Amino acid sequence: MALRFRKSFKIAPGVKLNLNKKSTSITFGTRGAHYTINSKGKRTKSIGIPGLESVM
């Protein structure tokens, strides 16, 4: 079983700093829509649709 490290800090309303073992990222946005930039340069956008469940 692998151990994982992840910690998230709220910096301001709508802004979070995320730390994990391999990179650091900052997330901007609210619940339902956010934009993330990590220390490796990857950028991610996410938008949720109210009432729609994600199925995997």
Rosetta blueprint (number, residue, H / E / L):
1 M L
2 A L
3 L L
4 R L
5 F L
6 R E
7 K E
8 S E
9 F E
10 K E
11 I E
12 A E
13 P L
14 G L
15 V E
16 K E
17 L E
18 N E
19 L E
20 N E
21 K L
22 K L
23 S L
24 T E
25 S E
26 I E
27 T E
28 F E
29 G E
30 T E
31 R L
32 G L
33 A E
34 H E
35 Y E
36 T E
37 I E
38 N E
39 S L
40 K L
41 G L
42 K L
43 R E
44 T E
45 K E
46 S E
47 I E
48 G L
49 I L
50 P L
51 G L
52 L L
53 E L
54 S L
55 V L
56 M L
